[in-house]
Amino acid sequence: MHCHGMIAGIFSKFGKVGVIVGFILGNGILAYVTTGNSEAIIYFKEILIASLGLLLVPKNISIDIEEIIGKSKLLGSGPVARIEDNKETIYKLNNVSETIQDIADTYKEAAATIVEEEEIEETKNLKIFIEELQNNLDGLEENILYDDMQNNENEEILKDIFKELNINGQITRSDLLEIFANHNNYIVGFDNVEISMKLEEDIKRVVNTINETYKKFKLNFIYKQKIDENKRNLGNQLDGVSKVISSLANNLEKNLEDEATKFIIEREEIIALAKERNINIQDLNIKQERSGRYIVTIYIDSCQNPETKRGCSVQIMEKILYKVLGDKIVLQKSTCGLKNQTNLCVNTYASADKYILQLGVSKKTKDGSSISGDSNLTIKLDDGKYLLAISDGMGTGPKARQASQIAVKMLQRLLSSGFDKDTSIELINSTLSQTTEEDTFATLDIAILDLYAGNIEFIKNGACPTYIKENNKKVQIIKSLTLPAGILENISLVVYDKDIEDSNILVMCSDGIMESNAEYKNKELWVRDILESIETDNVQKIADIITKEAIDNGYGITKDDMTIIVARFIKR
């Protein structure tokens, strides 16, 4: 941490942006200097959050703990001051984004300088090996092979030695003597016993020295490859962070433009109607998404009762918003001023979903395993959409669990922080590829539900098929052929869109469910067949029935970790 703080201090003369850039640089430099890899970069999400917090504090605010606890207000001098502060924030966010992008490009350029032509790379490696070998022969000057090994005119002999090592991983006494003989360099003297013993000892020492040198060379070569790979991953991760900061700046700028040009009349009407009902709105922001959904953020005086929210007049505000905007609006999220010891409540309202979501989840751990390698997620995102996800770590037990947990936790954090889905999957993939000493892979099966627009977006990365049971009882199968996250440096996401229909049932599962039936050559079909035959529309019962059937397929033995999510959509 001293490195981070020192560099941040050096850059502090450039203001908050300088502090952030300095801390990021310190993070990258410390990671490479100490370990030669970029594992520490996974904490850039936390750096991003802290950076945004730092940037959003106006310059003229002096931090005083007592004021924060007892007296501070969320907003300073009203909407005008907030817009001006946000304009400055946009400028700073863009600067930070450009700076991080420059750092990302630097790492990418450094990784790109790795010579790709095999012949040139082979020549370079041969030169390194010969230098190391000749250095390691110091102290063996009396060895009969010393002069031949140190003489650069015998480079062809050294080339053949290196070639033999690359093929077999080591060299033997007979290999070495054969290489020398092939170049008309014969070792004689075995007639005399004393000379013969000396020759054997000399040859043995040189063979051992060659093998030890090659072993160290390979370790260094692998380590260098890992550093080069980490440079590429670091560049990609920084690139992703740069994109999301830029995206946040663009969204903030668009919101400001919307405030200045759109919903002016509606905004004033809402404030006036609220005032008539003794609700004092300090500030108000209205935005409308592509789907038509309204999202309204209202800053009002603190509630009198944080439990009942009577002072916040939620129901009254919902009626006012419906009257002005012409859409049913409900409370989405509430930050209570009393609980946070501030003078303002922040209430976020959104257009009510047009579909009701019912969820059922069933999980089983492989027999004999203490922990499941599957992880699942069912949450509501800040934009009102729902995220359903299953990640299946390769194998079973703690290693598999670690991979799947990394995948789902990063997915939740990244999507909640404003990262788009493509960047999120890329960051998860690059993180999994370097998380542990062993290869760590995990599938990702994602469904993003927009219950207002009536649409599902499926994102699959090495995952099992998803099943949708329609009103006519037929089952549609949605699948992809992509590899799990963590296997490839660059991955291609398979994304599908589908409109939601009333009473549709969606089923997502891990391969422990799908692969359980040995009678079916095409494993995905048995889940489809049983789903078509199930009469109930109770989502939990459906999840339990399919899980029980999967266990019965193994004659009562759970042969793999099993996870299933069942969702049903009911039109309001």
C-alpha positions as CSV (number, residue, x, y, z in Angstrom):
1,M,0.0,0.0,0.0
2,H,3.0,2.3,0.5
3,C,3.7,2.2,-3.2
4,H,0.1,3.1,-4.0
5,G,0.1,6.0,-1.6
6,M,3.5,7.3,-2.6
7,I,2.6,7.5,-6.3
8,A,-0.8,8.9,-5.6
9,G,0.9,11.6,-3.5
10,I,3.2,12.4,-6.4
11,F,0.2,12.9,-8.7
12,S,-1.9,14.7,-6.1
13,K,-0.8,18.1,-7.5
14,F,-3.0,17.3,-10.5
15,G,-6.0,17.1,-8.2
16,K,-8.4,14.2,-7.6
17,V,-7.8,12.8,-11.1
18,G,-4.1,12.7,-10.4
19,V,-4.6,10.8,-7.1
20,I,-6.7,8.2,-8.9
21,V,-4.3,7.7,-11.8
22,G,-1.4,7.6,-9.3
23,F,-3.1,4.9,-7.2
24,I,-4.0,2.8,-10.3
25,L,-0.4,3.1,-11.6
26,G,0.9,2.1,-8.1
27,N,-1.4,-0.9,-8.2
28,G,-0.2,-2.1,-11.5
29,I,3.5,-1.4,-10.8
30,L,3.4,-3.2,-7.4
31,A,1.7,-6.2,-8.9
32,Y,4.3,-6.6,-11.6
33,V,7.3,-5.8,-9.5
34,T,6.4,-8.2,-6.7
35,T,4.8,-11.1,-8.6
36,G,5.2,-10.6,-12.3
37,N,1.5,-11.0,-12.8
38,S,-1.7,-8.9,-12.8
39,E,-3.9,-10.7,-10.2
40,A,-4.2,-7.5,-8.2
41,I,-6.0,-5.9,-11.1
42,I,-9.2,-7.7,-10.2
43,Y,-9.6,-5.1,-7.5
44,F,-10.0,-2.4,-10.0
45,K,-13.7,-2.6,-9.5
46,E,-13.2,-1.4,-5.9
47,I,-10.8,1.3,-7.2
48,L,-13.4,2.4,-9.7
49,I,-16.1,2.7,-7.0
50,A,-13.7,4.6,-4.7
51,S,-12.7,6.8,-7.6
52,L,-16.2,7.7,-8.5
53,G,-16.9,8.5,-4.8
54,L,-13.9,10.8,-4.7
55,L,-14.7,12.6,-8.0
56,L,-18.4,13.2,-7.0
57,V,-17.3,15.2,-3.9
58,P,-17.2,18.9,-5.1
59,K,-14.0,20.8,-4.5
60,N,-15.5,23.3,-2.1
61,I,-16.7,20.7,0.3
62,S,-14.5,20.2,3.4
63,I,-14.9,16.7,4.9
64,D,-15.9,16.9,8.6
65,I,-17.0,13.7,10.3
66,E,-19.4,15.5,12.7
67,E,-21.1,17.2,9.9
68,I,-21.4,14.0,7.9
69,I,-23.0,12.2,10.8
70,G,-25.2,15.0,12.1
71,K,-25.7,17.9,9.7
72,S,-24.8,17.1,6.1
73,K,-27.3,17.2,3.2
74,L,-27.1,15.0,0.1
75,L,-27.4,18.0,-2.2
76,G,-25.7,21.4,-1.8
77,S,-27.3,24.4,-3.5
78,G,-30.1,22.7,-5.5
79,P,-30.4,21.5,-9.0
80,V,-28.3,24.2,-10.7
81,A,-25.3,23.5,-8.4
82,R,-25.7,19.8,-8.9
83,I,-25.7,20.1,-12.7
84,E,-22.6,22.3,-12.6
85,D,-20.8,19.8,-10.3
86,N,-21.9,16.9,-12.6
87,K,-20.5,18.8,-15.7
88,E,-17.1,19.0,-13.9
89,T,-17.5,15.3,-13.0
90,I,-18.1,14.4,-16.6
91,Y,-15.0,16.2,-17.7
92,K,-12.9,14.4,-15.0
93,L,-14.4,11.0,-15.8
94,N,-13.5,11.4,-19.4
95,N,-10.0,12.4,-18.4
96,V,-9.6,9.4,-16.2
97,S,-11.0,7.2,-18.9
98,E,-8.5,8.5,-21.5
99,T,-5.7,8.1,-19.0
100,I,-6.6,4.5,-18.2
101,Q,-7.0,3.8,-21.9
102,D,-3.5,5.1,-22.5
103,I,-2.2,2.8,-19.8
104,A,-4.1,-0.1,-21.4
105,D,-2.7,0.6,-24.8
106,T,0.8,0.7,-23.3
107,Y,0.4,-2.8,-21.8
108,K,-1.2,-4.1,-25.1
109,E,1.7,-2.6,-27.1
110,A,4.2,-4.2,-24.7
111,A,2.5,-7.6,-25.1
112,A,2.3,-7.1,-28.9
113,T,6.1,-6.7,-29.1
114,I,6.5,-10.4,-28.4
115,V,8.1,-11.9,-31.5
116,E,5.6,-14.1,-33.2
117,E,7.7,-15.6,-36.0
118,E,8.7,-19.0,-34.8
119,E,12.1,-19.0,-36.5
120,I,13.2,-15.7,-34.9
121,E,11.8,-16.7,-31.5
122,E,13.6,-20.1,-31.8
123,T,16.9,-18.3,-32.6
124,K,16.4,-16.0,-29.7
125,N,15.7,-18.9,-27.3
126,L,18.7,-20.8,-28.6
127,K,21.0,-17.8,-27.9
128,I,19.6,-17.4,-24.4
129,F,20.1,-21.1,-23.7
130,I,23.7,-21.1,-25.0
131,E,24.6,-18.1,-22.9
132,E,23.1,-19.8,-19.8
133,L,24.9,-23.1,-20.5
134,Q,28.3,-21.5,-21.1
135,N,27.9,-19.5,-17.8
136,N,27.0,-22.7,-16.0
137,L,30.1,-24.5,-17.3
138,D,32.3,-22.1,-15.4
139,G,34.5,-24.1,-13.0
140,L,34.6,-27.1,-15.4
141,E,37.7,-25.8,-17.3
142,E,39.5,-29.1,-16.8
143,N,36.6,-31.0,-18.3
144,I,37.5,-32.6,-21.7
145,L,34.3,-31.2,-23.3
146,Y,34.7,-27.7,-21.9
147,D,36.5,-26.1,-24.9
148,D,34.1,-27.7,-27.4
149,M,31.1,-26.4,-25.4
150,Q,32.5,-22.9,-25.0
151,N,33.7,-22.5,-28.6
152,N,31.1,-20.6,-30.5
153,E,32.4,-22.1,-33.7
154,N,30.7,-25.3,-32.6
155,E,27.3,-23.6,-32.7
156,E,25.8,-26.5,-34.8
157,I,26.6,-28.9,-32.0
158,L,24.9,-26.6,-29.5
159,K,21.9,-26.2,-31.8
160,D,21.5,-30.0,-32.0
161,I,21.8,-30.3,-28.2
162,F,19.0,-27.7,-27.9
163,K,16.9,-29.4,-30.5
164,E,17.2,-32.7,-28.7
165,L,16.2,-31.0,-25.4
166,N,13.1,-29.5,-27.0
167,I,12.0,-32.9,-28.3
168,N,12.7,-35.1,-25.3
169,G,13.0,-32.6,-22.4
170,Q,16.5,-33.9,-21.5
171,I,19.7,-35.3,-23.0
172,T,21.5,-38.6,-22.3
173,R,25.1,-39.6,-22.5
174,S,24.5,-41.5,-25.7
175,D,22.6,-38.6,-27.2
176,L,25.5,-36.2,-26.5
177,L,28.1,-38.6,-27.9
178,E,26.0,-39.1,-31.0
179,I,25.6,-35.4,-31.6
180,F,29.4,-34.9,-31.3
181,A,30.0,-37.8,-33.7
182,N,27.5,-36.4,-36.2
183,H,29.8,-33.3,-36.4
184,N,33.0,-35.4,-36.8
185,N,33.9,-34.7,-33.2
186,Y,34.8,-38.1,-31.7
187,I,35.7,-38.6,-28.0
188,V,38.4,-41.3,-27.7
189,G,40.5,-42.6,-24.8
190,F,38.4,-45.4,-23.4
191,D,41.3,-47.9,-23.9
192,N,43.0,-46.7,-20.8
193,V,41.0,-47.4,-17.6
194,E,42.1,-44.2,-15.8
195,I,41.4,-42.0,-18.8
196,S,38.1,-43.9,-19.4
197,M,36.9,-43.1,-15.8
198,K,37.9,-39.5,-16.2
199,L,36.0,-39.2,-19.5
200,E,32.9,-40.8,-18.0
201,E,33.0,-38.4,-15.1
202,D,33.5,-35.4,-17.5
203,I,30.7,-36.5,-19.8
204,K,28.4,-37.1,-16.8
205,R,29.0,-33.6,-15.4
206,V,28.4,-32.0,-18.8
207,V,25.2,-34.0,-19.3
208,N,23.9,-32.9,-15.8
209,T,24.9,-29.3,-16.5
210,I,23.0,-29.3,-19.8
211,N,19.9,-30.8,-18.3
212,E,19.9,-28.5,-15.3
213,T,20.4,-25.5,-17.6
214,Y,17.5,-26.5,-19.8
215,K,15.3,-27.1,-16.8
216,K,15.9,-23.5,-15.5
217,F,15.6,-22.2,-19.1
218,K,12.1,-23.7,-19.4
219,L,11.0,-22.4,-16.0
220,N,12.1,-18.9,-17.0
221,F,10.5,-19.3,-20.4
222,I,7.2,-20.3,-18.9
223,Y,7.4,-17.5,-16.4
224,K,8.0,-15.0,-19.2
225,Q,5.1,-16.4,-21.1
226,K,2.9,-15.9,-18.0
227,I,4.1,-12.3,-17.6
228,D,3.3,-11.7,-21.3
229,E,-0.1,-13.2,-20.9
230,N,-0.7,-11.1,-17.8
231,K,0.3,-8.0,-19.7
232,R,-2.4,-8.8,-22.3
233,N,-5.0,-9.5,-19.6
234,L,-4.0,-6.3,-17.7
235,G,-4.4,-4.3,-20.9
236,N,-7.8,-5.9,-21.6
237,Q,-9.0,-5.3,-18.0
238,L,-7.9,-1.7,-18.0
239,D,-9.5,-1.3,-21.4
240,G,-12.8,-2.6,-19.9
241,V,-12.5,-0.2,-16.9
242,S,-11.8,2.7,-19.3
243,K,-14.9,1.8,-21.3
244,V,-17.2,1.7,-18.3
245,I,-15.9,5.0,-17.0
246,S,-16.5,6.5,-20.4
247,S,-19.9,5.0,-20.5
248,L,-20.8,6.4,-17.1
249,A,-19.6,9.8,-18.3
250,N,-21.7,9.5,-21.4
251,N,-24.8,8.4,-19.5
252,L,-24.3,11.2,-17.0
253,E,-24.0,13.7,-19.8
254,K,-27.1,12.3,-21.5
255,N,-29.0,12.6,-18.2
256,L,-28.0,16.2,-17.9
257,E,-29.1,16.9,-21.4
258,D,-32.4,15.2,-20.7
259,E,-32.8,17.3,-17.6
260,A,-32.2,20.5,-19.6
261,T,-34.4,19.6,-22.6
262,K,-36.9,16.9,-21.6
263,F,-39.6,16.6,-19.0
264,I,-39.3,20.2,-18.0
265,I,-43.1,20.6,-17.8
266,E,-43.6,17.2,-16.1
267,R,-40.9,18.0,-13.6
268,E,-42.5,21.3,-12.6
269,E,-45.9,19.7,-12.4
270,I,-44.8,16.9,-10.2
271,I,-43.0,19.3,-7.8
272,A,-46.2,21.6,-7.7
273,L,-48.6,18.7,-7.0
274,A,-46.3,17.3,-4.3
275,K,-46.1,20.8,-2.7
276,E,-49.9,20.9,-2.6
277,R,-49.8,17.8,-0.5
278,N,-47.1,19.1,1.8
279,I,-44.3,17.1,0.2
280,N,-41.2,19.2,-0.2
281,I,-39.2,17.9,-3.1
282,Q,-35.6,19.1,-3.0
283,D,-34.7,17.8,-6.4
284,L,-36.1,15.5,-9.1
285,N,-34.7,13.6,-12.1
286,I,-36.7,11.9,-14.8
287,K,-35.4,9.6,-17.5
288,Q,-37.0,7.2,-19.9
289,E,-35.4,4.1,-21.2
290,R,-35.6,2.7,-24.8
291,S,-38.3,0.3,-23.6
292,G,-40.4,3.2,-22.5
293,R,-39.9,2.5,-18.8
294,Y,-39.7,5.7,-16.7
295,I,-37.2,5.9,-13.9
296,V,-37.7,8.9,-11.5
297,T,-35.4,9.8,-8.7
298,I,-36.8,12.1,-6.0
299,Y,-34.9,13.8,-3.2
300,I,-37.2,14.8,-0.4
301,D,-37.0,15.7,3.3
302,S,-36.4,12.8,5.7
303,C,-39.2,10.5,6.7
304,Q,-40.7,10.8,10.1
305,N,-40.9,7.0,10.4
306,P,-38.4,5.0,8.4
307,E,-40.4,1.8,8.9
308,T,-43.8,3.0,7.5
309,K,-42.3,5.7,5.2
310,R,-45.5,7.8,6.0
311,G,-43.3,11.0,6.0
312,C,-42.0,10.1,2.5
313,S,-45.6,9.7,1.2
314,V,-44.7,6.9,-1.2
315,Q,-48.3,6.1,-2.2
316,I,-49.1,9.8,-2.8
317,M,-46.0,10.2,-4.9
318,E,-46.9,7.1,-6.9
319,K,-50.4,8.6,-7.7
320,I,-48.8,11.9,-8.7
321,L,-46.3,10.3,-11.0
322,Y,-49.1,8.2,-12.6
323,K,-51.2,11.3,-13.2
324,V,-48.3,13.3,-14.7
325,L,-46.5,10.6,-16.7
326,G,-49.5,8.4,-17.6
327,D,-47.8,5.2,-16.6
328,K,-48.2,3.1,-13.4
329,I,-45.1,4.0,-11.3
330,V,-44.0,2.1,-8.2
331,L,-41.3,2.5,-5.6
332,Q,-38.2,0.7,-6.8
333,K,-35.6,1.6,-4.2
334,S,-35.5,3.8,-1.1
335,T,-32.6,5.3,0.8
336,C,-33.9,6.6,4.1
337,G,-32.4,9.8,5.5
338,L,-33.1,8.9,9.1
339,K,-31.3,5.5,8.8
340,N,-28.3,7.2,7.1
341,Q,-28.5,10.2,9.5
342,T,-29.0,12.7,6.8
343,N,-31.7,15.3,6.1
344,L,-32.8,13.8,2.8
345,C,-34.5,10.6,1.5
346,V,-33.7,9.4,-2.0
347,N,-36.6,7.4,-3.5
348,T,-36.3,5.8,-7.0
349,Y,-39.5,5.0,-8.7
350,A,-39.9,3.0,-11.9
351,S,-42.7,2.0,-14.3
352,A,-44.3,-1.1,-12.9
353,D,-43.4,-4.4,-14.5
354,K,-46.0,-5.8,-17.0
355,Y,-45.2,-9.4,-15.9
356,I,-45.0,-11.0,-12.5
357,L,-42.1,-13.4,-12.0
358,Q,-42.3,-16.6,-10.0
359,L,-39.0,-18.4,-9.2
360,G,-38.1,-21.9,-8.1
361,V,-34.6,-23.2,-7.4
362,S,-33.3,-26.7,-6.6
363,K,-29.7,-27.7,-5.8
364,K,-27.9,-30.9,-5.0
365,T,-24.3,-31.7,-4.3
366,K,-22.5,-34.6,-5.8
367,D,-22.4,-37.6,-3.5
368,G,-19.2,-37.8,-1.6
369,S,-18.4,-34.1,-2.2
370,S,-18.5,-31.6,0.7
371,I,-19.3,-28.6,-1.4
372,S,-21.1,-28.0,-4.7
373,G,-19.1,-26.6,-7.7
374,D,-22.2,-24.9,-9.0
375,S,-23.2,-21.3,-8.1
376,N,-26.4,-19.5,-9.0
377,L,-27.8,-16.0,-8.8
378,T,-31.3,-14.6,-8.8
379,I,-31.3,-10.8,-8.2
380,K,-33.0,-7.6,-9.3
381,L,-30.7,-5.1,-10.9
382,D,-30.7,-1.4,-10.3
383,D,-32.3,-0.7,-13.7
384,G,-35.3,-2.9,-12.7
385,K,-34.4,-5.9,-14.7
386,Y,-33.9,-9.4,-13.2
387,L,-30.7,-11.4,-13.5
388,L,-30.8,-15.2,-13.4
389,A,-27.5,-17.0,-13.7
390,I,-25.9,-20.4,-13.2
391,S,-22.2,-21.0,-13.2
392,D,-20.8,-24.5,-13.3
393,G,-17.1,-24.8,-12.2
394,M,-15.3,-27.5,-14.0
395,G,-15.1,-30.6,-11.9
396,T,-16.4,-30.8,-8.3
397,G,-15.5,-29.6,-4.8
398,P,-13.7,-26.5,-3.6
399,K,-11.8,-25.7,-6.9
400,A,-14.9,-25.9,-9.0
401,R,-16.8,-23.8,-6.4
402,Q,-14.1,-21.2,-6.4
403,A,-14.3,-20.8,-10.2
404,S,-18.1,-20.6,-10.3
405,Q,-18.2,-18.2,-7.3
406,I,-15.8,-15.8,-9.0
407,A,-17.9,-15.9,-12.1
408,V,-21.2,-15.1,-10.4
409,K,-19.9,-12.6,-7.9
410,M,-18.0,-10.7,-10.6
411,L,-21.1,-10.8,-12.9
412,Q,-23.2,-9.3,-10.2
413,R,-20.7,-6.6,-9.3
414,L,-19.9,-5.6,-12.8
415,L,-23.5,-5.4,-14.1
416,S,-24.5,-3.5,-11.0
417,S,-21.6,-1.1,-11.5
418,G,-22.6,-0.2,-15.0
419,F,-20.4,-2.5,-17.0
420,D,-22.0,-3.8,-20.2
421,K,-22.4,-7.6,-20.6
422,D,-19.7,-8.0,-23.2
423,T,-17.1,-6.2,-21.1
424,S,-18.3,-8.1,-18.0
425,I,-17.8,-11.5,-19.6
426,E,-14.4,-10.5,-21.0
427,L,-13.2,-9.4,-17.5
428,I,-14.5,-12.6,-15.9
429,N,-12.8,-14.7,-18.6
430,S,-9.4,-13.0,-18.2
431,T,-9.7,-13.2,-14.4
432,L,-10.5,-16.9,-14.4
433,S,-7.7,-17.7,-16.8
434,Q,-5.2,-16.4,-14.2
435,T,-6.9,-17.0,-10.8
436,T,-5.1,-20.1,-9.7
437,E,-2.0,-22.0,-10.5
438,E,-4.1,-24.7,-12.2
439,D,-6.4,-24.0,-15.1
440,T,-9.8,-22.9,-13.8
441,F,-12.9,-22.9,-16.0
442,A,-16.5,-22.1,-15.5
443,T,-19.6,-22.0,-17.6
444,L,-21.9,-19.0,-17.5
445,D,-25.6,-19.3,-18.2
446,I,-27.3,-15.9,-18.0
447,A,-30.9,-14.7,-18.5
448,I,-31.7,-11.0,-18.2
449,L,-35.4,-10.5,-17.8
450,D,-37.1,-7.2,-18.7
451,L,-40.5,-7.6,-17.2
452,Y,-41.6,-4.2,-18.4
453,A,-40.7,-4.6,-22.0
454,G,-41.6,-8.3,-21.9
455,N,-38.2,-9.5,-23.2
456,I,-35.5,-12.0,-22.2
457,E,-31.9,-11.8,-23.2
458,F,-29.9,-15.0,-23.0
459,I,-26.1,-15.0,-22.7
460,K,-24.4,-18.3,-22.9
461,N,-20.7,-19.2,-22.4
462,G,-20.2,-22.9,-22.5
463,A,-23.5,-23.5,-20.7
464,C,-26.3,-26.1,-21.0
465,P,-29.4,-25.4,-23.1
466,T,-32.2,-23.3,-21.7
467,Y,-35.8,-24.6,-22.1
468,I,-38.9,-22.5,-22.6
469,K,-42.2,-24.2,-22.2
470,E,-44.9,-22.3,-24.2
471,N,-48.6,-22.2,-23.7
472,N,-49.2,-25.0,-26.2
473,K,-47.0,-27.2,-23.9
474,K,-44.3,-27.4,-26.6
475,V,-40.7,-26.8,-25.3
476,Q,-38.3,-24.6,-27.2
477,I,-34.5,-25.3,-26.7
478,I,-32.0,-22.5,-26.7
479,K,-28.3,-23.6,-26.8
480,S,-24.8,-22.5,-27.8
481,L,-21.5,-24.3,-28.6
482,T,-19.2,-21.8,-26.9
483,L,-16.4,-22.9,-24.5
484,P,-16.5,-22.1,-20.8
485,A,-15.0,-18.9,-19.4
486,G,-11.3,-19.0,-18.6
487,I,-10.3,-21.4,-21.5
488,L,-9.8,-18.9,-24.3
489,E,-8.1,-15.5,-24.2
490,N,-10.7,-14.0,-26.5
491,I,-14.2,-15.3,-26.3
492,S,-17.3,-14.9,-28.5
493,L,-20.5,-14.6,-26.6
494,V,-23.7,-16.1,-27.9
495,V,-26.6,-13.8,-27.2
496,Y,-30.3,-14.6,-27.9
497,D,-33.4,-12.4,-27.5
498,K,-36.9,-13.7,-27.0
499,D,-40.2,-12.0,-26.2
500,I,-42.0,-13.1,-23.0
501,E,-45.5,-14.6,-23.3
502,D,-48.0,-15.1,-20.6
503,S,-47.5,-18.3,-18.6
504,N,-44.2,-19.2,-20.3
505,I,-42.0,-21.3,-18.1
506,L,-38.2,-21.0,-18.4
507,V,-35.8,-23.7,-17.2
508,M,-32.0,-23.2,-16.7
509,C,-29.8,-26.1,-15.4
510,S,-26.2,-27.2,-14.9
511,D,-24.8,-30.2,-16.7
512,G,-25.3,-32.4,-13.6
513,I,-29.0,-32.3,-14.5
514,M,-28.7,-32.6,-18.3
515,E,-25.9,-35.3,-18.4
516,S,-27.6,-37.6,-15.8
517,N,-29.7,-39.7,-18.3
518,A,-27.5,-42.4,-19.9
519,E,-30.3,-43.7,-22.0
520,Y,-30.5,-40.6,-24.2
521,K,-27.8,-40.2,-26.8
522,N,-28.8,-36.5,-27.1
523,K,-28.7,-35.6,-23.4
524,E,-30.7,-32.3,-23.8
525,L,-33.8,-34.1,-25.0
526,W,-34.7,-35.9,-21.8
527,V,-35.2,-32.6,-20.0
528,R,-37.4,-31.4,-22.8
529,D,-39.5,-34.6,-22.7
530,I,-40.1,-34.5,-19.0
531,L,-40.8,-30.8,-19.1
532,E,-43.5,-31.4,-21.8
533,S,-45.1,-34.2,-19.6
534,I,-45.2,-32.2,-16.4
535,E,-48.7,-30.9,-15.7
536,T,-48.1,-28.5,-12.8
537,D,-47.2,-24.9,-13.3
538,N,-45.8,-24.5,-9.8
539,V,-42.2,-23.5,-10.4
540,Q,-40.7,-25.0,-7.2
541,K,-42.5,-28.3,-7.9
542,I,-41.1,-28.4,-11.5
543,A,-37.6,-27.8,-10.2
544,D,-37.9,-30.5,-7.6
545,I,-39.5,-33.0,-10.1
546,I,-36.6,-32.6,-12.6
547,T,-34.0,-32.8,-9.9
548,K,-35.5,-36.0,-8.4
549,E,-35.7,-37.5,-11.9
550,A,-32.0,-36.6,-12.5
551,I,-31.0,-38.4,-9.3
552,D,-33.2,-41.4,-10.2
553,N,-31.3,-41.5,-13.5
554,G,-28.2,-42.4,-11.4
555,Y,-30.2,-45.0,-9.4
556,G,-30.5,-42.7,-6.4
557,I,-26.9,-41.5,-6.6
558,T,-26.2,-37.8,-7.3
559,K,-23.3,-38.3,-9.8
560,D,-22.6,-34.6,-10.2
561,D,-23.4,-31.3,-8.8
562,M,-27.0,-30.2,-9.8
563,T,-28.6,-26.8,-10.1
564,I,-31.9,-25.9,-11.7
565,I,-33.7,-22.5,-11.9
566,V,-37.3,-22.4,-13.0
567,A,-39.1,-19.1,-13.8
568,R,-42.7,-18.5,-14.8
569,F,-44.1,-15.2,-16.3
570,I,-47.6,-14.1,-15.6
571,K,-49.0,-11.1,-17.4
572,R,-50.6,-8.5,-15.1
